[in-house]
């Protein structure tokens, strides 16, 4: 689907631009902060062909759309004049719990940094591999230049995080970034090199290395949020431009150096040490819990709450949490491969499984597997938990640690220490997930968005058939149009089934087969017919014509009526529909799905009544 169209439709379905307080994106999802989430049409979004799913968690209304999320985000921002710097508060903000707000702030601060963190992390992977292969010396200038590129994001994290926190909290982001930068400035860092006691106006300063730190800047910018609001109230508007930043920096930098920085550093160290201690008590149990439960944190967007702890652990030498959670990624990929091998007769499912596996293994992005496969087929959830728990337990037991921030994929193996244990654990996880999926299968009766749409319009479910060959005749007089050229993603993608489309020249629909009427849609724009052999056929007149609410359509049959090939079953006013601005190209879809059917089209440009249009084998 066109990103511009998808962006416009998503904004409309979340309640329009006026209902959006804030918007950021991560690797696969748009994260909206809405004034009132009740105005968002969640069901319509979940059924949208360009949306994988919708999650409302942590104070955010999250629309999951896949790896092209940044393109859709750009189209949304291009088409709308948002001013996220304004202090606005909606009903959702008022009702959100303190924990929800904290998680939202953490997520919103980290989300803009995800691409550069992932890219820099992969450079660190490269710098681990190249010296091992003897292709690059660690003391060479080339290595050092690349090391600067890979380390820069994490070393200057207080600055970058200060800026993103400033945007998220709607305070001056550059003053927030400058507070972080002051902790990295040579005059300040030089105090540690001097080795003497430091003080500010007689108050002792606890000198701490703030490179790569997270917690201190969170505390400092949280306090700055209140300070800026106070300064804007008491300082005259005419001098706010320079005086507010000046006073803010003069107050916040010393306070951060004296109080907030050390508290944040010690708090982060204590938390990281505490978690490491718990893992040390039972690495196996910790691995089972983290491995089995990590996917659900991702589903609700809560996994970013672990990011500060992860970065603090990496600073201390390595993070065991992400090492255990990594097993989940490879379990998801194993499940996708198992589905691919098992779904021999479902080409669309195999296509989704294969493409999402590659995305997972090569980039570490598995939302398409989670939402497109695992949550769709609920039988896969226990398989995911079991296989992820096994891999997590192995990594937990042997103390595997994650030493650089990067998405988990096959290229990130070198940053997991010891690497050979990690490779063994994720390989076993992958194979176990694949084997369990292949042996026990996946459910095939769960409702998809298309299934729900059919139920909403009272259409009948597909019926099994033993047919070997069957001819389907043209229901219209007009020109042939390939299904892939229909301007509707659901039909064009084949999501509803195989078939063909006709651009009608006469406003009459005829029964394409002998059989009975399976469904007459309330709006009259579509009719379902079941052949005597049990094949289900949907004839959908026009694109988006359901919006006409029955105007210009006259059904001539009702559900359950017997029909013969060529019987007129529907009349419609072709010209009036076109004048109303609707496309009249009519898809005819074979919705039978219980058996694999090859659909062969006639190679003609136009058809008339009772002409053979499709042959099923």
N, C-alpha and C positions, 0 to 999 in steps of 0.2 A: 504494500500500500504506500502511496505517496506520503512522504513525511509531513509535508505542509498540511495536507488534508487530515492526516491522523492527529497532528498537533491541534488543529482547530476543533476537531470533534472531541478530543479529550478535555480541552478547556471548557467546552460547552457542557460536557457531561459531569464535570466536577462543580458545576454551578456558575460558570462564567468567570470572566476576569475579576469582577468585583467581589467574588467569594474567595479569592486567593490572597492570603496574607504573605506567603513566602513560598518559594519553590527552589529546590536544588535537585541534583540527580547523582546517583552513584553508578555502578557498572551496568545495571540492568533496569533500574526503576526510577521513575519520577517521584520525588518526595514532596507532596504538597502540604502546606500548613493552611488549612481552610478556616474561614470565619465560622462556617456552620457546615459540618460534614453531612447533616441531614439533607442539604440541598443537592448533594452529589448523587447521581443516578448510578449507584454501585452495580446493580444487576445489568444495566445496559452496558456499562464499561466491561464487565466480566464476559459479556456475550460478544463484545466488539472483536472482529477478526484481527485487529492489530494489537490487542491487549492479551497478555498471558493470564494475568489474574490481578486482583486488587487486595491489598492488605491495609487494614486500619489499625495501626499499633504505634505505641510510643509517642502519641500525640500527632502522628503524621498519617496522611491519607496517601498511601503508596500505590502507584500504578505501574505494574511490572510489564515492560514491553520488549525487553531483550537487549542485545549488544548495540543496537543502533539508537539507544536512548539519547546519546548526546546530540544526534542530528535532530531528533524530535524536540529536545529541549531548546536547541537554537531556533527552531521554527516558532516555538511558543514565545520565546523572548523577542523574536523579530516582529511578530504580529501584534504584540501587546505592549503597552507602555506602563509596565509595573513600576511602582516606587516602593521597593522593599525597605527603604531607609526610614520610612515613616513608622511611628509607634502606633501600631494597630492591634486590637485585641478582639477576637471573635468569641462566639459562644463556646467553641471547642477549647480555646485557651483558658477560659474561666473554669470549665468543668474538668480540665486535665489534672491528674494527680501530680505531686511534686516529682515523683520518680519518672513519670511520662515526660515532664518538661525537661528533666535532666538528660534523659536518653535522647530526646529530640535535639537538644543543644549539642550533645556529643556527636550525634549522627550528622547534624547540619554542619558542624565544624570540620569533620573529617571528609565528608562526601566530596567537596571540591578538590581535595588533595589526593583522592584515590588514583587518578591516572598518573600523576607525576610520581607518587609513592611506588606504584607498581612498576613504572618504567625505570626509576632509579634502582629499585630492588633487583630488577633483571640485569642491570649493569653490574651489580655486586655479584650476582650469580656468574656472570661472564668472567669477572675478575677472579673468581674462585676456580673456574674450569681452565682458563687459558694457562695459568702457571702450572697446573697439574699436568697439562699436555706438553709443557715445555715450549709453548708458543709465545710466551710473554714473560719477561723477567720482572719480579716484584720491585726491583730497585731501578727500573727504567723510567725515563720521563714520561713515556707513553702510558705506562701503568698508572703513574701518579696523576696524570691529567684525567684519565678515565675514572680513577678513584675519586677525584674531586667531583666529577659529574655524578657518580653514584652516591657519594656521601653528603653532598650539599643539602639535599632536601631534609635529611634526618639531623644533620649537624645544626642547621639553622631552623629547626622545627619551631622553637619558641616564636620566631618572627612570622613564619607562614601561618602557624596556628593562631597567633594573635590577630592576624588580618581576617582569617575566615571566621573566627569567633566574633570579631567586631561586626562583620556583615550579619552574622546570625543574630546577635543581640541588638542590632540596629543602633550601634554607636559608631563613632568615627573609626573605621577599620585601620587607618594608617597611624593614628595615635596608638591604637591597640598593638599594631605591629611594631611601633617604635618602642613600646614598653618592653616587648620581647627582645628587640634589637639591642637595647641598653644593657641587657644581661650578657650580650655577646661582644660588646664594644671593647676594643683593646685596653682602654684605661681601666675598665672594670675587671676584665680577665687578668690584667697585669698585676692587680692586687694579690692574686694567688701566687704569681711568680715571685713576688717580692718576699714572700714567706713571713711577713710581719702581720701583726694584728691590725685589722682595719676597723674604722668607725665612721659614722656619719653624725656630725655635730655631737660627738661624745657618746653616741649610742653604738655599741659593738655590732659589727656585721659578720654574720656567719657566711664565710666564703664557700660557695658551692659551684661546681661546674654545671652550667645549665644547658650545655650542648645536648641535643636529642631529648631534652626533658619535655614532659607533657603536663603533669599535675600543677607545677608552679604557675604556668601561664593561664591555665583554666581558672585557678583561684584569683590571680591578679586581674584578669579581664572581667571576671564576675564582680569584683569590687569596683573596678573602673566603670562598669555599667551604671552603678548607683551614683558614683562621683560625678560622672558627666551630666546626669539628669539634674543633680544638685547645682552644679556650676552654671548650667544653662538657665536655671531659675534665678540665681543671685547675681550673675554678671550681666551688665547692660548689653543689649543686643548689638550696639554699634561696635563694641570691642570684643565680642565673642570669638570672632574669626581667629585671632591670635592668642587672646588671653585664656580661653578655655583649654586649648591644647597645652599652652605653656604651664598653667597651674596644674593641669592633670599630670603632665610628665614630672614636674617638680615634686608632686606628692606621691605618685604611684611608683616611680622608679626607686626612690629610697625605701618606701614601705615594702616593696617587693623584695628588695635586697635584704632588708632587715627581718621581715616577718613572713610574708606570703611565700617567697621563694623557698626558704628553708623548710617551712611547714609542708608545702607541696612536695618538695623533694623527699622528705622523711616519710610523708604519708604514702607516696608512691612506692618507696622502698619497702615500707612495712607491709603494704598490700601484696606486692610481688613476692616478698619473702614468705608471707603467710600462706599464699597459694602454693608456693614451691614446697613449703613444709608439709602441707596437706597432701600434695602429690607424692612427697617422699614417704609419707606414712603408708600409702597404698597406691602405687603407680597403676596397678591393674584396675582397681576400682575406679580411680579417677579417669583412667582412659576409657573405661566402659561408659561412664556417665557422660563424659564430654563427647566421645565418639557417637554415641547413640542419640544424644540430644542436640548436637550442634545444628543440624538441619532445621530444627524448629526455631532456633534463634534467628537463623537466616530468613525463614519464612515470615517472621514477625519484625524483621529488621532490627533485632536487638543485639546482633553480633558486634555492632560497632561499639557497644558499651564495654567490650573487652579490649578495644584498641589501645586505650591508655596503658592498661596493664601489660599488654603484649609489648608495646614499645619500651616500657620501663624494664621488663624482663630482658629484652634484647640488649639494652644498655648495660645490664648486669652480666651479660655473657650468653644469653639464650633463653628462649621462651618455650616451655613445655606444653602450654595450652594449645597453641596453634599447631604444634607437631602432632598432638593427639587428634585435634579437629581435622587435620589434613586427610585422615583416613576416610572421612565422609565424602570428600570430593571424588575419590577413586571408587568408593562404593557406588556412588551415583552413576559414574561412567560405566561401571560393570553392569549395573542394572540396564542401562540404555543399550549396551551391546547384547545383553541377554534378550531384550525385547526384539532387537533387530534380527537375531537368529531364530527367534520363536515365531515372529509375525511374518511368516513366509508369504502369506496371501494378502497382506495389507501393505500396499506400496507406500501409502501416505505415512503410516506409522513407522515404517522402516526408514523413510526419508528423514522424519523428525528425529528418530533415534540415532541415525548415523551422523547427521549434522550437529546435533547437540553433544554427541560424544566427542567429536573433534574440538568443538568449542571448549569443552571441559578439560580435555587432556592437554590441549595446546595453550589455552589461555587461563584456565582455572575458573571460568565463568560457567556455572551449572544451573542457573535459574531456569533455562529452557527444559532441562531434565526434571527439575523439581516440580515446576508448574505444568509442563506439558505432558509428563509421563507419571511421575510418582504420586502426585496428589490427584491425578486423574484416575489412576488404577490403585485403589486403596490397599489391595493385597500386597503391593510393593513396599508399603511402609514398614512392616515388621522385618522384611528382607533387608531393607536399608539399615534399620536399627541394629540388627544382628551382625551384619558384615562390618558396619562402621565401628561397633563396639569391639569386635575382634582386633581390628587394626589399631584402634585407640589404646586398647589394653597392652598390645605388644609395644607400642611406642612409649606408653607410660611406664611399663615395667622396666624397659631398658634405658629409660631416661633420655630419649631422643629430644633434641632441642632445635628450635627454629631460630636461626642466627641473623636473618635479614628480612626486612618486610617486603614480601612479594606474594602475589597470588599463587596458590598451590597448583602446580602443573608438572608435566614431565621434565621441564627445563629447570625447575627449582630444586631438584634433588640435591645438588651440591651444598645448599645452605642448610640442610637438615643434618645434624651431627648426633651420633655417627650415621653416615649416609647409608652404609650397607644394611644396617638394621631397618632404617626407614624404607629403603627400596623393598626389602623383604616384606615388611608389614603392609605396605600399600599394594604390593603385587598380590599377596594373599587376600587382601580385602577385595580387590578388583575381581579376582577369580571366584571367590566365594559368592559375591553378589551376582556375578554372571551365572554361575552354576545354579544357585537357588532360584533365580528368575527363570532360567531355562527349564528347570525341573518342575517347579510349581506353577509357572505361568503367571499371567496377569489377568485381572478381571476385564471382561469385555462388555459388561452391562452397565457401567457407570454412565451417567448422563454427561454429554458434552454440551457446549453452548448450542450446537446445531440441534441436538436431541431435544433440549428444553424448548427451543423455538418451535420445533414440530409439535411438541405437546401443547404449547400455549395456543397453537392454532388448530388443535384437535386433529392433527394428522395421525394416521395409523403407523405403528412401528413396523419395520420391515419384517417380512415373513420368509421362512425358508422355502427353497424350491429345489426341485430335482431336474430342472430343464437342461437340455443339452444345447438346443438352438431355438431362437425365437426372433420373429420380425416385429419391429415397432414402426408403425406408420406415422406419417407426418400429421400433427394436430393442427397445422396452420398452412396457409398459402403464403409463400414469401421467399426470401433469400436466406441461404444458409450462413450462419456465423459460428466460428469456432468458439467453444466454451471459454477458452483461455482469453478471448478477446472481449468477453462480457465485462462491462464496467462495474463489477461488483466482486470484491475479493472472495467472498464466500463461495460464489458460483465458479469464478474463474480459477480458483485454486483447486477445485475438485473436492472441497471439504464436505459438500453435501452429497457427492456422488459423481459418477461419470455421466456424460450426456452430450448434448449439442444445443445450439440456440438458433432461433429463426427471427428474422426481421420481418414482421407480418405486413402484407399489403391489404388484407381483409380482416375486419374485426370479428372474426368467428373462430372458435376453438372446437375441434372435432375429437372424438375419442380415438386415440392412436391404436387401440387394441379391443378385443372382445374381453369383457370382464365386468367389474363393478366399480362404482364410485367409492373410493376409500375415504375421501374427505373433501368437503367444500369449505374453503376458508371463509370466515364471517364477512370479510371485506370483498369477497367474490373475485379477487385478483388471482387466485391460484386454486387448482383442483388436483387432487390425488386420485389416481386410478390404479387398481390392482388387476393384473391379467388373470386369466383362468389358470395359468401355471404358477401364480403366486408372486410374480414380479411387481414391485411397487414403482410407480412412475409419478413424478411431480411435474406439473405444467405451471410455470410461474410467469404470468403475463406482465412484462415490463420490469423495470428496476425501481425499487423504492415506491412502487405504486400502492403499497399498503397504506401510505400516507393519505391517499385519496378517500379512504374509509368507505369504499364501496361505490363511490360516485363513478359513473360511466361504465359499470360492470353489471351484467345481468346473467346470473347463473340459470341454466335451464334444467339442471338435475339437482338431486339432493343426495346426501350420504346414504349408501346402501343400494342405490338404483343400479339395475343391470344395464349395461351399455354394449353396443356393437360397434365394431370398427367403422368410423365415418359418421357416427351419430353426433349431431351438434350438441355440445354440452355447455357452451358459454358464448355470450355475445359481449362485445365491448366497443366503445366509441373511440376508434383509433385516432381520429383527428382531434377530438376534445382532449384526450390524454396527452397528445403531443403539445397542444396549445397550453395545457397546464404546466408544461415544462418537464415532463417525465419521459424517460427512455422507454420505448415499447419493445425493444428486443426481448424475446421470450425464451428463457432456458427451459429445456425439457431434461429432467434428471432421472436417472435410474437409481433409486434410493435403496434398492435391495443390497444388504451388506453381509448376510450370513454365509454367503459363498462367494468365491472369487468368480467374477464374470468379466470376460473380455468384450468390449463394446466396439463394434466396427461401424464407421460412418460411410454413407454413400458419398462418393466423390463427385458431387454435383453442386452447382451454384444456387439453384432454386428448386423448390418443391411445391407440389400441389396436393390437394386433398387425396388421401389414400395412396400416396407415393410411399414406398418403403424408405425409411429414414435411417434406422439403426438395425443392426443385426447383433443379437447377443449370443455368445458362445460360452 
